Amino acid sequence: MEYSLRLGECAVVRRGWLSQQRVFFVGESSTGIFSVVVEWSAAHNSAAYNLFFAKSQKDIALPKGRITVLRVDRNELHFRYERSA
């Protein structure tokens, strides 16, 4: 599934019974570097972490999935999320 996030927005990329995984677009932290926050929850447990990537990086591995960056700039991230088994 494809998603388009503007600065500060999030998308629920994986939803299950009492669980979900969300991706937030945090923006450009410095020239050529962008940041996303991954948040997951399962029942009463949750965690979030901030990831930094070069704009040239197109594949990002997540727990139980993968993001393929289609386009990124200062204010917008367009990506495809693919679930893994």
Secondary structure, DSSP 8 states (H G I E B T S, - for coil): -EEEEETT-EEEEEEETTEEEEEEEEEEEETTEEEEEEEEEETTEEEEEEEEEETT--EEEETTEEEEEEEE-SSEEEEEEEE--
